[in-house]
């Protein structure tokens, strides 16, 4: 499984870009092998999450299907991908207390459920690149404002045992959102969330995030992502995203973790060990 990555990092003189296009040479140089990936999950359709996905699907993860919003699907239609590889998860997402549909990997070792979420405002309560697409595009857009958010999704991911039971659970968000949006529904299996992957970008613009989410999830490990500046910078030499109060975010996460919870702030390309699975309940 792969969460939509971004390697191209376009910029205009070190500032947010106006025109955007994937950089195949940079993707191929930085992207680890992904030929075994069968599921690629997308949280929303902004260019910094979706721009590189067409090239990845065509050249780096040729066995994968991509799951996301309807707007995501309409955008990716411009890359002339087979429709069988684009899955509308928005129509089957969890909303509030109502669970959504589980999507399974071909070998049924993994499953994922989309959860209705939102994208926090970018700055001072203002949110940019809003909107949706209602029809397929003929080509991939070239201007940054042509990559609208669409419906933002969080994801609940289970690793399954040989009997198809959840043995490991991950909650993933690529955009901060105000609770209850992004919170998973309560499921009858009572499986604990082992790993929560949080979004640092604009976190302070979403009241209650991530404190309420962490109180619900009680994760054994909280991983903070989307903290690095992606406007033309080299991900091998990461810098903190501009205007991001990373220290306050770290303090907020620590204050809301369970007693056995750990915190990680990995740099790009780090290999992060996950907590070992808990014993199977008798």
N, C-alpha and C positions, 0 to 999 in steps of 0.2 A: 504494500500500500504506500501511496505517496500523497502528501499534501502539496497543493500547487506551489512550486518553487519559482523564484525569480532570480535570474542571473544577469540579464541584459542591462539593467539599471540605467536607462537613458536619462539624460539631463541636458539642460541648456545653460552653458557657462556655469556649471555647478549648481544650478537652481532647478526647480521642478520643470520638466520638459513641456514643450508645446507639441512637437511631433514625436511619435514613438514608433519603434519597430524593433522586433526581436533581433538579437545579434547572435546568429548561429555559431560563429567562431568562439565567442565567449561562452555560450552554453556548452558547447562540446568540450571546451577546455576545463570547465568547472564542474560539470554535471557528472556525478558518479554513474556507473552502469545501472540501468533500470530495466533490463530486458525481462526480469521476473515480476515486474509490477503489473497487476491486473486491475487495480482500482486507483484512480487519481481523483482526490476530493478537492473541490473548490469552494471556498467560503463566500466570495463575492466577485464581481466582474470588473473591478478597477484594473487598469493596465498593469499595476505592479503585482497583481496576483494572476492575471490571465494571459498577459502578453506572450510569455514564453511557452505556454501550454501547447499550441498547435505544433511547434517544432519538436517539443518533447514527445508528443503522441506519434508523430510521423517518423522520428529518427532515434529517439532515446528510449521510449517505452512503447514499442510497437504492439504489445499485447494488451495494453491498458484501455479500459473504458473510463470516461470522465463523467463525474457526477456533480451537479450543481443546479443553479437556478435556470429558469426559462430564458432569462436574458443572456446568461452564459451560453446556452445552446444556440441562440440566434446569432451571437457574436462568432462562435466557432464555426457556424455554417459558412462564414466567409472564407474559411481555410479549406473548404471543400473536403472536410472529413466525412467519412461514412456516417450516416445518421445512427447506425447501430452502435457506434462508439460513443455517442453523446446521450446521457441519461438525465431526464428531468427529475431531479430529486425534490424540487420545490413543491410539486403537486402531491408529494407523499411525505412532507415534513411533519414532525411533531409540532403541535401548537398548544401551548399551555400544558395542561395535565394530560392531553390526549397524545398517546404515542404515535409515532410515524411508522412508515414501512422500513423493515430491515432490507438492505441490499447486501447480497452475499457474493464473495469471490467465487470463481469457478470451482475450486476445490473445497469450498465452504469451510475454509480455515479462518476467514475473516468476515465480519459483517459491519455495516455502517448505517446509522440513522441520521438523517438531517433534522435539525432543530431550528425553528424560526428564531432569528436573531435580528440585529440591526447593526449599522455602522455608526459609531459615535461621531459627533461633529469634529471637524478637523481643527478649528481654532475659534475661540471666543463664541462658541455656540453656533458657528457657521459650518455647514457641510457642503462640500463641493462634489461634483460629478455624480449627482443623484439621477434618478430616472431609470427607465426600463426600455427594452425593445420588445415589440409585439410581433415581429416578423423576421425571417432569416435575412442576413446580410449577404450581398453578392461578393464582398471582399473584406478582408480585415481592415479596420479603420487605421488611419494614420495620425489623427489628431487626438490629443489626450482626452478632450471632452467627449469624444465618441466612444469612450469605454465607461458607461454608466454603471453604477453599483448593482442594479437589479435587487432582487431579494437576497439579503445577507443570511447566511446559514452558519450555525455551529454544527459540530459533528460529534456523535457518540460512536466509538469504534470498539468492537469486541474481538479479542482473539479467542478462538473456540477450541475446545478439546475434541477428542475423537468421537465423542457422543453428541457433538454440536452444542455443548453447554459453554457459556461464557466463563473463561478462566482469567481474563485480564481485560480491564476496561480503561479506555482513554477518552478524555473529553478535549476537544480541540476548538479553538476560536481564532480566526485570523482578523477579527475586528472587535474592539471593545463595544459592549452594548449594555444598556440600562436594564437591570433585572425588572421583571421576570424574563425578558427576552434573552435567549441563549441558555436558560436553565433547562436541564434535561427533565423529561417527565419521570415520575416515580414508577419504576418497573417492578413487576412481581418477583423477579429473580433475586432482588436484594444484593446484587453484585456491587461491591464497592468500586469506586473509581480509583485506579492505581496511579494514573498520571493525568494531570491537567496541563494542557499547553495553552498559555495565556498570551494575549496580544498587548504589547506595551504601547503601541502607537495610539495617541489620543485617549489614553485610559482616564485621564483626569477630566475629560469632557463627558464622561458617562457616570453620573452619580450612582454610587453603590457598587461600582465595578473596581476591582474583582472581589471585594469583600463578601458580598451576598453569594456570589457563585461559589467561592471557596467554602463558605459555611454549608452550602448544599452538597458540594462534591466530597468534602473531607478527603482530598487526595493524599496519597502517600508521597507523591513528588509533584511539585509545581514547577513547570518549565516556562520561562519567559522568553517569548520570541518577538519578532518584528520590532526590535529596539534599535537596530542599526540604521544609519543614514544610507538611503539607497539612491540618492540623486547623483549618479555618476561616480560614486565612490567605489573603491576596490573592496569587495567583501573580504578579501584576505587581510585587509588592514582596517577593520571596522571602527567606525566612529558612532557615538551615540546620536540618535535622531535629534534634529534641532528642536529646541523648546521642550524636550522631554525631560521630566523630573524623574529620572530613573531611581535615585536614592529613595524618594518618597514611595515609589511603587514597590521597591524591595521591602521597605518597612511595612507597607500595607499588607503585602503578601505574607510576610513573617507573622504579623499580628493575627492573621486569620487562618493559618494552617492548623490542622489537628496536632496533638502532642507528638505523634510519630511522623509528621510531615516534614519533608525536606524541600529545599529551594535550589534551583539551578538557573544560571544565566549563561547559556552556552554561546560561544562565538560561532560564526558561520563555519561549517565543515567539521565542527567538533563531533566526535562519536561519544554519545552520552549513555552510560549504562542505566538501564531501567531497574527499578526495584524487583527483586525476585518475586514470583507469584506466591501468594499466600496459600497455606495448606487448603486442600479441598474440604469444605464442610462435610461432616459425616451426617 
